[in-house]
Amino acid sequence: MRTDFETITPERVDEHVLLLWFDRPHRANAMNTQMGLDLRALFQDLYVDQEGLRCVVVTGRGEKAFSAGGDLKDRDGMTDAQWQHQHAIYEQMVRHMRDCPIPIIGAVNGAAYGGGCEFALSCDFLYAARTARFALTEITLGIMPGACGTINLPHAVGERRAREIIYTGAPFSAEDALAWGLVNRVCEPDQLLDETLATARRIAQNAPISVRQAKKSMAVSTQVDRATGYMFELEAYNRMVPTEDRLEGVRAFNEKRRPEFKGR
């Protein structure tokens, strides 16, 4: 996996856990074209080869921002063609992120606005610092969410709440995000990474094929009717029956020890 990125910093904190930093703190970790290219490359690489990784945690460098979304200073004066060219890169990045077989946890340390909020919504789930703030501000700028925001937000908070959030563009707190179902846990700022990484490590202890298959099954089942979703779930389930990890899990349970999963 590449590590020579300009705008993001992947840090392997454990054998199976990757900590990914948005690394433009001088611009509130806003996304310029290069960040879109960097994120696209990272998630494309993880789709092809997970290199033993079993969980990814994403956070923002600095204390103020997870990501402020698209870099509006960078976008100022763009032609229509330049804007659409940049957005096409973001579209590909979102698709590669959605296809990533590894669970992605967002550790929202500060402002997650616009595209930063949409990126957070594309994570499997979120922990947030008590000081974090969220908003989908695109409509206040004459555009609209274009990175799965209108798809992922209604699934997270319900359709009526999502309409209010998107139509107003108004910011809301981490406590609101918790109450509405957008985040799973609110943490004290100095505990956010520790708590998120603890959950990532717990996930990484589990059978990686099982986690990947469960993630794939949920991605499909939430988009189709229940009967079709169940058919896909059974296909995903049967993929694990002949694995070494299934044998190891049952053996470890009966021997009253922690299993040692190999991803085989």
Backbone bond lengths (Angstrom), bond angles and torsions (degrees), N, CA, C in turn:
res aa  C-N    CA-C-N  psi(-1)  N-CA   C-N-CA  omega(-1)  CA-C   N-CA-C  phi
1 M - - - 1.463 - - 1.527 109.40 -
2 R 1.308 115.70 135.44 1.462 120.42 179.02 1.525 111.09 -65.70
3 T 1.330 115.07 148.36 1.464 120.33 174.11 1.528 111.33 -129.08
4 D 1.336 117.45 -0.02 1.469 121.59 -173.21 1.529 111.85 -94.17
5 F 1.336 116.30 50.25 1.454 120.72 -178.63 1.529 110.48 -88.07
6 E 1.323 115.91 155.30 1.468 120.85 -179.66 1.521 112.71 -86.34
7 T 1.332 117.91 -33.00 1.462 120.49 -168.32 1.524 114.01 -119.18
8 I 1.329 117.03 -8.96 1.463 121.77 177.85 1.515 108.63 -131.97
9 T 1.338 116.09 153.96 1.457 120.40 179.80 1.518 109.13 -129.84
10 P 1.337 118.07 108.12 1.459 120.38 173.99 1.525 110.17 -84.11
11 E 1.321 115.43 130.04 1.464 121.65 -177.30 1.526 108.90 -127.85
12 R 1.301 116.43 116.05 1.463 120.71 -179.51 1.526 107.90 -82.46
13 V 1.335 116.35 103.04 1.459 120.36 -174.40 1.522 112.29 -86.59
14 D 1.316 116.75 -22.94 1.460 123.98 176.70 1.522 107.36 -141.62
15 E 1.325 115.57 172.88 1.463 119.40 177.13 1.521 111.51 -56.69
16 H 1.342 116.94 -36.16 1.463 120.52 -172.47 1.524 113.78 -115.64
17 V 1.334 119.16 4.46 1.471 121.58 -174.93 1.527 110.09 -124.54
18 L 1.338 115.36 129.19 1.456 122.56 177.11 1.518 109.40 -109.87
19 L 1.331 116.89 129.46 1.463 123.03 172.73 1.518 107.22 -103.26
20 L 1.322 116.31 118.85 1.463 122.18 -177.26 1.523 109.57 -109.70
21 W 1.327 115.35 122.82 1.472 121.71 -179.75 1.515 110.43 -102.61
22 F 1.350 116.91 129.05 1.456 119.93 158.56 1.525 105.54 -70.33
23 D 1.331 117.30 124.27 1.467 118.52 -167.91 1.523 112.74 -124.66
24 R 1.325 115.76 55.78 1.467 122.18 171.35 1.536 108.37 -130.18
25 P 1.325 118.02 58.22 1.469 119.05 -174.17 1.527 113.38 -62.57
26 H 1.332 116.95 -26.28 1.464 120.35 179.16 1.521 112.04 -68.95
27 R 1.360 117.34 -15.09 1.461 122.17 177.32 1.524 110.33 -124.14
28 A 1.335 116.06 32.41 1.471 122.14 178.72 1.528 111.43 55.19
29 N 1.350 115.84 32.61 1.465 122.56 179.83 1.525 112.52 54.87
30 A 1.341 115.39 29.27 1.463 119.88 177.87 1.521 109.79 -67.26
31 M 1.330 115.56 153.65 1.458 121.77 -173.37 1.526 110.54 -94.98
32 N 1.325 115.32 114.22 1.454 120.06 170.70 1.525 109.24 -99.45
33 T 1.315 117.00 -175.47 1.467 119.88 -177.83 1.520 111.29 -60.29
34 Q 1.333 117.10 -40.75 1.461 119.97 -178.05 1.523 111.32 -64.59
35 M 1.327 118.11 -37.46 1.459 119.26 177.31 1.523 110.77 -64.83
36 G 1.328 116.74 -38.45 1.455 118.74 175.28 1.519 111.60 -60.26
37 L 1.327 116.41 -42.92 1.463 120.42 178.20 1.525 111.47 -65.31
38 D 1.333 116.75 -40.78 1.465 120.37 -179.14 1.522 111.32 -65.35
39 L 1.331 116.58 -46.16 1.465 120.16 -179.76 1.523 111.11 -66.80
40 R 1.313 116.59 -39.18 1.465 119.91 177.28 1.524 110.54 -59.54
41 A 1.318 116.95 -44.84 1.468 121.17 -179.18 1.525 111.19 -65.30
42 L 1.331 116.97 -42.34 1.465 120.09 -178.78 1.526 111.38 -62.11
43 F 1.332 117.13 -50.21 1.462 119.57 -176.91 1.525 111.66 -71.15
44 Q 1.316 117.61 -29.25 1.461 119.80 174.08 1.526 109.90 -65.19
45 D 1.335 117.36 -42.51 1.458 121.31 178.06 1.529 111.16 -62.78
46 L 1.333 117.17 -41.93 1.463 120.52 -178.67 1.519 111.93 -68.79
47 Y 1.314 117.30 -27.54 1.468 119.78 175.29 1.524 110.56 -66.99
48 V 1.319 116.01 -39.63 1.462 121.13 -176.15 1.527 110.99 -78.07
49 D 1.349 117.12 -43.29 1.462 121.09 -175.49 1.523 109.02 -147.03
50 Q 1.331 116.48 114.80 1.464 120.38 -178.81 1.533 112.57 -80.09
51 E 1.327 118.26 -12.61 1.462 123.34 176.33 1.530 112.16 51.73
52 G 1.316 116.44 37.73 1.462 120.40 177.80 1.512 114.68 81.80
53 L 1.315 118.12 -2.30 1.464 120.66 179.46 1.523 110.34 -74.09
54 R 1.339 115.00 142.14 1.466 120.05 -178.71 1.518 112.78 -125.28
55 C 1.322 117.77 -7.56 1.469 121.17 176.04 1.522 108.87 -160.37
56 V 1.330 115.55 145.11 1.465 122.82 176.75 1.524 108.45 -121.52
57 V 1.324 116.69 133.51 1.464 122.66 172.95 1.519 107.72 -113.79
58 V 1.337 117.13 130.13 1.462 122.17 -179.33 1.519 109.28 -115.33
59 T 1.329 116.10 132.83 1.464 120.83 176.47 1.520 109.22 -147.14
60 G 1.327 115.94 174.10 1.453 120.95 -179.29 1.518 111.61 -106.72
61 R 1.319 115.46 142.88 1.468 120.27 176.32 1.524 109.60 -72.12
62 G 1.331 115.97 137.36 1.454 120.84 -179.45 1.518 111.69 96.66
63 E 1.311 115.45 176.94 1.464 120.70 -174.26 1.517 113.85 -99.96
64 K 1.327 118.14 -11.85 1.463 119.62 -169.51 1.517 114.60 -101.94
65 A 1.332 117.82 -29.64 1.462 118.21 -170.05 1.522 111.68 -138.88
66 F 1.330 115.24 132.64 1.461 122.26 162.61 1.523 107.14 -72.31
67 S 1.316 116.55 -62.42 1.461 122.97 168.48 1.511 108.63 -163.67
68 A 1.331 115.54 132.28 1.468 121.07 179.66 1.519 112.36 -81.61
69 G 1.344 117.69 6.25 1.464 120.44 178.74 1.513 111.34 91.41
70 G 1.313 116.42 -154.07 1.458 120.26 179.41 1.521 111.54 -62.36
71 D 1.330 116.21 139.31 1.469 121.61 -178.76 1.528 108.70 -75.80
72 L 1.331 115.97 102.81 1.460 120.00 -174.99 1.522 112.29 -72.22
73 K 1.324 117.85 -25.05 1.466 119.19 173.84 1.520 109.79 -68.16
74 D 1.298 116.70 -39.18 1.459 121.75 177.00 1.517 110.39 -66.95
75 R 1.324 117.14 -33.64 1.469 121.27 -176.07 1.523 112.98 -84.60
76 D 1.319 117.98 -15.47 1.465 121.08 -176.63 1.527 109.98 -60.43
77 G 1.315 116.53 122.95 1.460 121.06 177.78 1.515 114.28 88.27
78 M 1.315 117.92 1.05 1.468 119.60 177.57 1.524 110.42 -63.71
79 T 1.303 116.27 142.80 1.459 120.55 170.62 1.529 108.85 -74.16
80 D 1.315 115.90 167.35 1.463 119.52 176.38 1.524 110.73 -57.43
81 A 1.319 116.12 -43.20 1.464 120.45 -178.49 1.526 111.12 -64.22
82 Q 1.333 117.38 -41.79 1.465 120.66 179.19 1.524 110.97 -65.39
83 W 1.322 116.79 -40.96 1.471 121.28 179.21 1.530 109.99 -61.45
84 Q 1.326 115.75 -47.73 1.463 119.49 -178.23 1.527 111.89 -68.42
85 H 1.324 116.86 -32.97 1.465 120.42 175.69 1.527 109.88 -62.64
86 Q 1.337 116.53 -46.39 1.464 119.85 178.93 1.526 110.75 -63.35
87 H 1.332 116.05 -43.44 1.457 118.48 -177.14 1.523 111.40 -66.50
88 A 1.315 118.10 -32.15 1.464 120.82 176.63 1.530 110.74 -61.29
89 I 1.325 116.89 -35.50 1.474 120.53 175.79 1.522 109.71 -65.33
90 Y 1.346 117.13 -44.20 1.462 120.68 177.15 1.535 111.04 -61.00
91 E 1.327 116.44 -40.29 1.470 120.18 179.85 1.527 110.72 -60.34
92 Q 1.329 116.47 -43.55 1.461 120.08 178.13 1.527 110.89 -65.78
93 M 1.330 116.89 -38.80 1.460 120.27 178.02 1.527 111.09 -61.24
94 V 1.332 116.60 -44.04 1.464 120.54 179.45 1.524 110.73 -61.79
95 R 1.323 116.28 -42.61 1.471 119.30 179.56 1.528 111.16 -63.01
96 H 1.330 117.21 -42.90 1.465 119.89 178.62 1.525 110.97 -65.90
97 M 1.326 117.09 -36.86 1.466 119.95 177.62 1.519 110.64 -64.98
98 R 1.330 116.94 -44.41 1.463 121.01 179.73 1.530 111.26 -63.00
99 D 1.326 117.04 -30.83 1.455 121.34 -178.90 1.532 112.79 -85.90
100 C 1.322 117.57 -6.33 1.468 120.44 -177.25 1.526 109.14 -61.04
101 P 1.347 118.46 123.66 1.468 119.81 -177.38 1.525 114.22 -75.36
102 I 1.332 116.50 -11.78 1.463 120.74 -177.12 1.524 109.36 -92.53
103 P 1.343 119.28 137.61 1.464 120.07 174.38 1.526 111.82 -58.14
104 I 1.329 115.06 139.27 1.468 122.11 179.39 1.523 107.86 -120.47
105 I 1.331 116.30 121.88 1.462 121.50 177.21 1.522 108.19 -108.57
106 G 1.316 117.04 129.19 1.450 120.54 174.34 1.518 110.41 -90.17
107 A 1.332 116.69 129.34 1.465 122.89 173.17 1.528 106.23 -107.57
108 V 1.326 116.10 91.76 1.466 121.74 -170.73 1.524 108.62 -82.57
109 N 1.312 115.69 103.82 1.466 121.98 -171.46 1.518 113.54 -92.34
110 G 1.326 117.28 -11.09 1.463 119.81 -178.24 1.512 109.57 -164.21
111 A 1.337 116.70 -143.22 1.460 121.07 -177.41 1.526 110.95 -64.66
112 A 1.321 116.30 129.49 1.467 123.48 172.74 1.522 105.97 -123.55
113 Y 1.318 115.94 90.58 1.458 121.82 -173.26 1.532 109.78 -114.23
114 G 1.320 115.58 150.57 1.454 120.64 174.52 1.519 111.53 53.94
115 G 1.335 115.43 -125.61 1.453 120.39 179.72 1.515 113.43 -61.65
116 G 1.337 117.81 -24.94 1.461 120.22 175.35 1.513 111.58 -67.66
117 C 1.328 116.60 -37.81 1.454 121.16 175.60 1.525 110.43 -69.02
118 E 1.336 116.45 -38.87 1.463 119.70 178.38 1.527 111.06 -65.05
119 F 1.330 116.94 -38.97 1.463 119.52 176.01 1.527 109.59 -60.94
120 A 1.331 116.47 -45.01 1.464 120.10 178.89 1.530 110.71 -58.90
121 L 1.329 116.13 -41.95 1.466 120.20 179.80 1.527 112.46 -63.25
122 S 1.322 117.21 -25.73 1.464 120.91 179.66 1.526 112.54 -81.98
123 C 1.342 117.36 -10.23 1.459 119.85 174.51 1.532 109.27 -70.04
124 D 1.336 116.21 160.24 1.464 119.51 178.58 1.524 110.96 -63.84
125 F 1.325 117.17 -41.38 1.455 121.36 171.42 1.518 108.63 -162.39
126 L 1.341 115.68 172.38 1.463 121.40 -170.48 1.517 112.23 -131.41
127 Y 1.330 115.31 141.15 1.451 123.24 160.60 1.525 105.90 -111.33
128 A 1.324 117.18 148.41 1.462 119.96 -177.43 1.512 110.96 -135.80
129 A 1.315 115.43 143.57 1.462 120.38 170.55 1.529 109.04 -67.87
130 R 1.311 115.57 149.62 1.470 119.61 -179.83 1.522 111.31 -58.52
131 T 1.341 116.88 -26.48 1.466 122.06 -178.23 1.524 112.95 -88.91
132 A 1.330 117.92 0.47 1.467 120.51 -178.27 1.526 110.44 -68.91
133 R 1.327 114.63 152.06 1.455 121.63 175.63 1.524 108.74 -133.80
134 F 1.331 115.55 147.64 1.454 121.55 -176.78 1.524 109.57 -127.02
135 A 1.324 115.91 149.42 1.468 120.37 172.43 1.512 109.18 -169.24
136 L 1.321 115.77 145.11 1.457 121.95 167.08 1.525 105.61 -108.09
137 T 1.325 115.21 97.81 1.468 121.90 -168.27 1.528 113.47 -95.75
138 E 1.316 117.85 3.86 1.468 119.93 -169.59 1.524 113.16 -57.42
139 I 1.343 117.31 -40.34 1.469 119.86 -176.14 1.526 111.45 -64.53
140 T 1.333 117.73 -26.96 1.470 120.44 177.03 1.529 111.67 -73.02
141 L 1.333 116.89 -9.50 1.465 122.04 -178.83 1.523 112.52 -110.23
142 G 1.339 116.65 5.07 1.451 119.99 178.69 1.510 114.32 86.14
143 I 1.339 116.62 13.98 1.466 120.22 174.85 1.532 107.99 -126.88
144 M 1.307 118.95 -155.37 1.459 122.49 176.19 1.527 107.70 -152.27
145 P 1.328 118.83 165.94 1.460 119.48 176.72 1.524 110.75 -55.56
146 G 1.329 115.90 133.99 1.459 120.48 -177.24 1.513 113.10 -134.53
147 A 1.346 116.42 19.52 1.465 120.65 178.52 1.531 108.94 -130.24
148 C 1.319 114.74 50.25 1.471 124.22 179.02 1.528 113.42 73.42
149 G 1.320 117.93 14.08 1.458 119.77 -179.96 1.511 113.57 -63.14
150 T 1.340 117.44 -41.46 1.469 119.78 -179.30 1.527 111.77 -74.96
151 I 1.329 117.51 -10.61 1.460 122.11 176.61 1.523 110.70 -94.50
152 N 1.333 116.01 -50.63 1.465 120.44 -173.27 1.518 113.64 -76.52
153 L 1.343 117.71 -34.89 1.466 118.82 -176.08 1.530 112.21 -65.31
154 P 1.341 121.00 -46.14 1.466 119.09 177.66 1.527 113.18 -59.58
155 H 1.338 117.23 -34.39 1.465 119.62 176.67 1.529 110.82 -64.69
156 A 1.340 116.50 -33.93 1.465 120.29 -175.83 1.522 112.71 -81.02
157 V 1.333 117.38 -43.73 1.466 120.10 -169.66 1.525 113.36 -118.51
158 G 1.327 117.88 -3.56 1.459 120.80 -175.49 1.515 110.66 94.96
159 E 1.320 115.46 153.58 1.459 119.91 -172.39 1.526 113.09 -65.52
160 R 1.328 117.92 -44.25 1.466 119.15 -175.55 1.528 111.84 -67.33
161 R 1.323 116.68 -42.14 1.465 119.64 177.18 1.523 110.21 -63.97
162 A 1.340 116.86 -40.28 1.462 120.29 179.61 1.526 111.30 -62.15
163 R 1.337 116.02 -39.83 1.463 118.51 178.33 1.537 110.84 -61.54
164 E 1.316 116.72 -42.94 1.466 120.06 178.97 1.523 111.02 -61.84
165 I 1.342 116.78 -46.24 1.466 121.15 -178.28 1.525 110.90 -61.73
166 I 1.332 116.74 -45.17 1.460 120.21 -175.44 1.521 111.66 -75.81
167 Y 1.337 118.19 -41.76 1.461 120.62 -177.31 1.530 112.33 -67.88
168 T 1.346 117.34 -34.85 1.464 119.52 -177.96 1.517 112.52 -87.69
169 G 1.329 117.80 -31.55 1.458 120.96 -173.94 1.512 113.39 69.49
170 A 1.344 117.40 12.56 1.460 120.93 -174.62 1.526 111.66 -79.10
171 P 1.338 116.92 142.34 1.464 120.32 177.39 1.525 111.57 -71.81
172 F 1.338 115.84 155.99 1.453 121.17 174.60 1.518 109.52 -142.96
173 S 1.327 115.04 161.35 1.461 121.31 -170.05 1.519 111.98 -86.20
174 A 1.323 114.75 169.38 1.467 120.86 174.36 1.524 110.55 -62.22
175 E 1.323 117.17 -37.21 1.475 120.03 179.16 1.527 110.76 -65.43
176 D 1.340 117.06 -40.03 1.460 119.97 174.40 1.525 110.03 -62.41
177 A 1.324 116.09 -44.50 1.466 120.13 -179.32 1.520 111.30 -60.03
178 L 1.328 117.26 -36.83 1.463 121.07 177.49 1.528 110.46 -68.02
179 A 1.326 116.48 -46.09 1.471 120.42 -178.14 1.522 111.61 -64.13
180 W 1.329 117.18 -32.01 1.465 121.09 -176.70 1.528 113.26 -88.88
181 G 1.335 117.65 -6.82 1.462 120.73 177.59 1.514 114.95 93.37
182 L 1.332 117.55 9.66 1.465 120.41 179.84 1.530 111.71 -77.94
183 V 1.329 116.94 -37.76 1.461 120.70 177.66 1.524 109.47 -118.11
184 N 1.327 115.62 155.51 1.458 121.64 -178.25 1.524 113.02 -90.71
185 R 1.327 117.04 -28.52 1.457 119.93 -176.13 1.520 109.29 -154.09
186 V 1.323 116.61 141.69 1.462 122.83 172.42 1.522 107.63 -106.85
187 C 1.331 115.71 129.14 1.462 122.02 -175.54 1.526 110.05 -120.40
188 E 1.316 116.23 157.23 1.456 119.39 168.70 1.524 107.97 -65.69
189 P 1.330 117.75 143.87 1.470 119.73 -173.92 1.526 114.19 -53.07
190 D 1.335 117.00 -40.09 1.460 118.62 -177.89 1.523 113.57 -78.18
191 Q 1.336 116.96 -4.60 1.466 121.47 178.65 1.524 112.83 -109.90
192 L 1.331 117.18 -5.37 1.464 120.65 -172.17 1.528 112.56 -57.88
193 L 1.316 117.08 -52.94 1.460 119.08 -176.86 1.522 111.77 -66.17
194 D 1.332 116.91 -40.79 1.464 119.50 179.83 1.524 110.82 -60.27
195 E 1.325 117.01 -45.38 1.465 120.30 -178.46 1.527 111.59 -68.58
196 T 1.336 116.38 -38.79 1.462 119.08 179.72 1.522 110.85 -68.47
197 L 1.327 116.77 -42.75 1.461 119.83 179.42 1.522 111.42 -66.87
198 A 1.330 117.47 -33.07 1.466 119.67 176.95 1.528 110.28 -61.98
199 T 1.333 116.95 -41.12 1.463 120.15 177.04 1.523 110.82 -67.85
200 A 1.341 116.83 -40.10 1.464 120.14 178.23 1.522 110.78 -60.56
201 R 1.320 116.54 -40.86 1.472 120.12 -179.78 1.523 111.04 -68.17
202 R 1.319 116.20 -33.79 1.467 118.51 177.08 1.534 109.82 -66.27
203 I 1.314 116.83 -43.16 1.461 120.23 176.61 1.529 110.37 -60.41
204 A 1.339 115.52 -41.79 1.465 120.55 -176.80 1.526 112.67 -66.69
205 Q 1.330 117.85 -18.91 1.464 120.79 177.04 1.529 111.92 -76.25
206 N 1.320 116.50 -18.94 1.465 120.42 -176.09 1.523 110.87 -83.61
207 A 1.318 115.54 167.91 1.468 120.91 -177.53 1.530 109.58 -63.72
208 P 1.326 118.65 117.96 1.471 119.96 -173.53 1.520 114.23 -64.44
209 I 1.338 117.40 -34.31 1.476 118.95 177.07 1.525 109.38 -65.17
210 S 1.327 117.03 -40.91 1.465 120.88 179.44 1.524 111.07 -62.06
211 V 1.328 116.68 -43.89 1.470 120.61 -179.65 1.527 109.65 -63.90
212 R 1.325 116.66 -46.08 1.463 119.93 -179.14 1.524 111.47 -62.43
213 Q 1.333 116.96 -42.56 1.464 120.16 -179.14 1.529 111.12 -67.66
214 A 1.331 116.86 -38.82 1.464 120.24 177.41 1.527 110.66 -64.14
215 K 1.338 116.50 -41.33 1.466 120.14 178.13 1.529 110.28 -61.97
216 K 1.315 116.34 -45.56 1.462 120.60 -179.68 1.530 110.56 -62.71
217 S 1.329 116.44 -42.03 1.459 120.19 -178.71 1.523 111.21 -64.04
218 M 1.327 117.79 -43.07 1.468 120.36 179.07 1.522 111.54 -66.71
219 A 1.334 117.11 -36.18 1.464 120.25 178.57 1.525 111.03 -61.30
220 V 1.320 116.48 -37.67 1.464 120.63 179.83 1.527 111.26 -79.61
221 S 1.341 116.50 -46.76 1.468 120.13 -171.45 1.517 112.84 -65.23
222 T 1.338 118.09 -25.75 1.463 120.11 178.63 1.518 112.48 -80.57
223 Q 1.335 117.93 -4.25 1.457 121.63 -178.15 1.526 113.44 -113.33
224 V 1.332 117.37 -6.71 1.468 120.49 -175.45 1.523 109.17 -128.78
225 D 1.333 116.35 175.50 1.454 119.90 176.83 1.533 110.01 -68.46
226 R 1.330 117.49 162.75 1.457 121.77 -172.65 1.524 113.02 -64.41
227 A 1.319 116.67 -38.54 1.460 119.00 -179.25 1.526 110.69 -63.63
228 T 1.343 116.17 -44.39 1.462 119.89 178.37 1.527 110.39 -66.34
229 G 1.330 116.05 -40.35 1.455 119.85 177.85 1.516 112.49 -59.96
230 Y 1.332 115.80 -40.13 1.465 118.89 179.91 1.526 111.20 -69.02
231 M 1.329 117.36 -37.08 1.464 120.10 175.96 1.524 110.37 -59.58
232 F 1.342 116.35 -42.08 1.464 119.22 179.17 1.529 110.58 -68.38
233 E 1.349 116.47 -39.14 1.465 119.65 178.27 1.523 111.24 -57.82
234 L 1.319 117.06 -41.73 1.461 120.22 -179.82 1.522 111.43 -66.37
235 E 1.325 116.76 -37.28 1.461 119.17 175.66 1.530 110.34 -63.31
236 A 1.332 116.39 -42.80 1.463 120.27 178.64 1.526 111.19 -64.85
237 Y 1.336 116.10 -40.50 1.464 121.20 -179.97 1.534 111.23 -62.16
238 N 1.317 116.31 -47.77 1.461 120.36 -175.79 1.524 112.88 -66.26
239 R 1.332 116.60 -19.55 1.475 119.86 175.03 1.526 111.16 -62.80
240 M 1.334 118.28 -25.34 1.471 121.32 -174.66 1.520 113.83 -92.40
241 V 1.319 118.42 -17.14 1.470 120.43 -176.39 1.523 112.30 -57.15
242 P 1.351 119.99 -44.65 1.465 118.71 -177.37 1.531 115.14 -86.44
243 T 1.337 118.83 13.80 1.459 119.78 -175.89 1.524 112.11 -85.79
244 E 1.329 115.10 154.13 1.458 121.21 173.20 1.528 110.87 -64.17
245 D 1.336 116.46 -34.11 1.466 119.64 -178.55 1.520 111.84 -64.52
246 R 1.337 117.77 -34.48 1.460 119.89 177.39 1.526 110.33 -64.15
247 L 1.313 116.83 -43.39 1.465 120.88 177.29 1.522 111.01 -64.13
248 E 1.342 116.28 -41.43 1.460 120.51 -179.14 1.523 111.10 -66.39
249 G 1.335 117.80 -39.32 1.457 120.80 -179.70 1.513 112.59 -61.54
250 V 1.326 116.35 -45.16 1.465 120.54 179.77 1.526 110.62 -69.04
251 R 1.334 115.93 -41.38 1.463 119.96 179.86 1.530 110.72 -62.70
252 A 1.334 117.13 -44.76 1.461 120.77 -179.15 1.519 111.37 -64.46
253 F 1.341 117.30 -37.89 1.462 120.30 177.63 1.533 110.30 -59.93
254 N 1.320 116.79 -46.52 1.461 120.49 -177.60 1.524 112.84 -72.09
255 E 1.332 116.06 -25.02 1.464 119.89 177.80 1.520 112.05 -92.62
256 K 1.336 116.16 2.91 1.469 123.10 176.40 1.537 111.45 55.68
257 R 1.315 115.19 51.51 1.467 121.78 177.20 1.524 109.16 -140.76
258 R 1.331 116.23 167.37 1.459 120.73 178.32 1.534 109.20 -77.27
259 P 1.310 118.27 132.86 1.466 119.82 179.32 1.535 111.98 -69.46
260 E 1.292 115.16 152.47 1.451 122.22 175.56 1.528 108.01 -114.84
261 F 1.311 115.33 92.15 1.464 120.76 -175.37 1.519 110.79 -82.19
262 K 1.320 115.89 139.75 1.463 122.15 -176.20 1.527 112.91 -112.39
263 G 1.312 116.77 -8.05 1.455 118.33 -176.96 1.523 112.22 75.45
264 R 1.336 115.49 30.84 1.452 120.67 178.71 1.524 110.08 -130.34
